[in-house]
Amino acid sequence: MLDTVIAQTSHRAVRTREQNMKAAMIKYYQAPIEVGEVDAPALKNDSVLGAVRAASINPIDDILRSGAIQDMMPLTFPHTMGYDISGEVIEVGRDVTRCKVGDAVFSRPNQTDAGAIAEVARVKESELAMKPETLSHAEAASVPLAGLNAWQALITRGKIRAGDKVLIHAGSGDVGTFAIQIAKHVGAHVATTCSGRNADLVRRLGADVVIDYKTEAFDHRKTFPMKQAAAAYEELANGHSVGKIVVLVS
Ligand SMILES: NC(=O)c1ccc[n+]([C@@H]2O[C@H](COP(=O)([O-])OP(=O)(O)OC[C@H]3O[C@@H](n4cnc5c(N)ncnc54)[C@H](OP(=O)(O)O)[C@@H]3O)[C@@H](O)[C@H]2O)c1
C-alpha cells in the first residue's frame, strides 16, 4: 500500500495562497506528468488550506489522465494530479469550526478541489479528518481513496453485518487490503482471491478463506451462493464503480 505514496513534500516554508506553487500536473489528456508552477488554491469559507506533507496516486489518476472517462469526469487543464492528501492546516475558512492552523489532517477531496501532489491543497472541512498520531503523513496519505472505496462498497452499499459471508476479489491490492480489515472488523466471514505469493499477507489481515486465482477458480468453492453473488455485484456495479470488490450476503 505504501508504495503508492509518491510524493512527500519537504518541511520548508509553506507558500501563501497569493503565490504560485509547485505541482505535478498534466496539460492535456495523455500528456506526460510534469512538475511546474500553478496558481495556489484560494481559500473558501467552508474549507482549509493545507501544506501537503504526503500524497498518493491511485489507478483513477491514470484513468483520468488517459481521457477514457472524460465524458463522466471532465478535467480542466492544467490538472494537478492526486486525490489523497495528508498535511498541515495553514489557513482556515470563516465557517470552519473543527480544526485550526497547525492541525495534522488527511483527506480525499472532491473532484473540484482534487490536486494532492502540490505544495498547497484546499480541502472542505466536511471532507477531512484529523490524522491519527499513530500514522505518519505517508501512511495517512495511503488511506483515503482506497479505504473509502472499500468502506462504501461494504458498509454504505453492501450493508454487511456480523456473520455475513463476504467474498473480496483482489484482497492483496490497495482496496482489497482495506476491505478485508473492514469486513473482519464488522464480524463477517471473509473469503478473498489473490495470488499465492500474497496468501500470507491476506491471512494476516484476517481473511478466513484464501483462493489463489492463478491456480483455482473461485466459483469452484461451494462456500458462497453464486446467484446471490451475481445479484449483489450487479447492484453495486450499477450504482458506483467498485473495482473488483464483490460482496456476498448469504
Ligand atoms: N485504489 C483505489 O483507490 C481505487 C478506488 C476506486 C476503484 N478502484 C478500482 O479497484 C480495483 C483494484 O484497485 P487497487 O488499487 O486495489 O489495485 P491494486 O493495488 O493494483 O491491486 C490489484 C490486485 O488485483 C489482484 N488481481 C490481479 N488479477 C486478479 C484476478 N484475476 N483475480 C483476483 N485478483 C486479481 C492482484 O493480486 P496479486 O498481486 O495477489 O496477484 C493485485 O493485488 C481497480 O479496478 C481500481 O480501478 C481503486
PDBQT file of the ligand as one rigid body, heavy atoms in Angstrom, charges set to zero:
ROOT
HETATM    1  N1  LIG A 301      -7.138   2.290  -5.302  1.00  0.00    +0.000 N 
HETATM    2  C1  LIG A 301      -8.246   2.996  -5.264  1.00  0.00    +0.000 C 
HETATM    3  O1  LIG A 301      -8.330   3.998  -4.551  1.00  0.00    +0.000 OA
HETATM    4  C2  LIG A 301      -9.454   2.590  -6.073  1.00  0.00    +0.000 A 
HETATM    5  C3  LIG A 301     -10.616   3.364  -5.946  1.00  0.00    +0.000 A 
HETATM    6  C4  LIG A 301     -11.740   3.009  -6.670  1.00  0.00    +0.000 A 
HETATM    7  C5  LIG A 301     -11.701   1.911  -7.510  1.00  0.00    +0.000 A 
HETATM    8  N2  LIG A 301     -10.543   1.201  -7.631  1.00  0.00    +0.000 N 
HETATM    9  C6  LIG A 301     -10.562   0.041  -8.522  1.00  0.00    +0.000 C 
HETATM   10  O2  LIG A 301     -10.431  -1.136  -7.721  1.00  0.00    +0.000 OA
HETATM   11  C7  LIG A 301      -9.675  -2.106  -8.440  1.00  0.00    +0.000 C 
HETATM   12  C8  LIG A 301      -8.487  -2.526  -7.613  1.00  0.00    +0.000 C 
HETATM   13  O3  LIG A 301      -7.706  -1.366  -7.391  1.00  0.00    +0.000 OA
HETATM   14  P1  LIG A 301      -6.464  -1.425  -6.415  1.00  0.00    +0.000 P 
HETATM   15  O4  LIG A 301      -5.988  -0.029  -6.250  1.00  0.00    +0.000 OA
HETATM   16  O5  LIG A 301      -6.821  -2.215  -5.206  1.00  0.00    +0.000 OA
HETATM   17  O6  LIG A 301      -5.451  -2.213  -7.343  1.00  0.00    +0.000 OA
HETATM   18  P2  LIG A 301      -4.005  -2.806  -6.994  1.00  0.00    +0.000 P 
HETATM   19  O7  LIG A 301      -3.497  -2.284  -5.701  1.00  0.00    +0.000 OA
HETATM   20  O8  LIG A 301      -3.205  -2.642  -8.220  1.00  0.00    +0.000 OA
HETATM   21  O9  LIG A 301      -4.283  -4.341  -6.775  1.00  0.00    +0.000 OA
HETATM   22  C9  LIG A 301      -4.761  -5.153  -7.806  1.00  0.00    +0.000 C 
HETATM   23  C10 LIG A 301      -4.802  -6.555  -7.264  1.00  0.00    +0.000 C 
HETATM   24  O10 LIG A 301      -5.514  -7.345  -8.213  1.00  0.00    +0.000 OA
HETATM   25  C11 LIG A 301      -5.107  -8.670  -8.000  1.00  0.00    +0.000 C 
HETATM   26  N3  LIG A 301      -5.501  -9.421  -9.181  1.00  0.00    +0.000 N 
HETATM   27  C12 LIG A 301      -4.997  -9.330 -10.431  1.00  0.00    +0.000 A 
HETATM   28  N4  LIG A 301      -5.647 -10.191 -11.243  1.00  0.00    +0.000 NA
HETATM   29  C13 LIG A 301      -6.593 -10.829 -10.474  1.00  0.00    +0.000 A 
HETATM   30  C14 LIG A 301      -7.570 -11.830 -10.717  1.00  0.00    +0.000 A 
HETATM   31  N5  LIG A 301      -7.731 -12.379 -11.931  1.00  0.00    +0.000 N 
HETATM   32  N6  LIG A 301      -8.370 -12.243  -9.685  1.00  0.00    +0.000 NA
HETATM   33  C15 LIG A 301      -8.225 -11.710  -8.453  1.00  0.00    +0.000 A 
HETATM   34  N7  LIG A 301      -7.304 -10.752  -8.147  1.00  0.00    +0.000 NA
HETATM   35  C16 LIG A 301      -6.510 -10.321  -9.161  1.00  0.00    +0.000 A 
HETATM   36  C17 LIG A 301      -3.626  -8.600  -7.718  1.00  0.00    +0.000 C 
HETATM   37  O11 LIG A 301      -3.353  -9.596  -6.783  1.00  0.00    +0.000 OA
HETATM   38  P3  LIG A 301      -1.915 -10.321  -6.688  1.00  0.00    +0.000 P 
HETATM   39  O12 LIG A 301      -0.886  -9.216  -6.660  1.00  0.00    +0.000 OA
HETATM   40  O13 LIG A 301      -2.005 -11.069  -5.380  1.00  0.00    +0.000 OA
HETATM   41  O14 LIG A 301      -1.795 -11.183  -7.897  1.00  0.00    +0.000 OA
HETATM   42  C18 LIG A 301      -3.450  -7.191  -7.088  1.00  0.00    +0.000 C 
HETATM   43  O15 LIG A 301      -3.200  -7.281  -5.702  1.00  0.00    +0.000 OA
HETATM   44  C19 LIG A 301      -9.282  -1.448  -9.778  1.00  0.00    +0.000 C 
HETATM   45  O16 LIG A 301     -10.232  -1.853 -10.745  1.00  0.00    +0.000 OA
HETATM   46  C20 LIG A 301      -9.392   0.029  -9.491  1.00  0.00    +0.000 C 
HETATM   47  O17 LIG A 301      -9.654   0.778 -10.647  1.00  0.00    +0.000 OA
HETATM   48  C21 LIG A 301      -9.433   1.504  -6.919  1.00  0.00    +0.000 A 
ENDROOT
TORSDOF 0
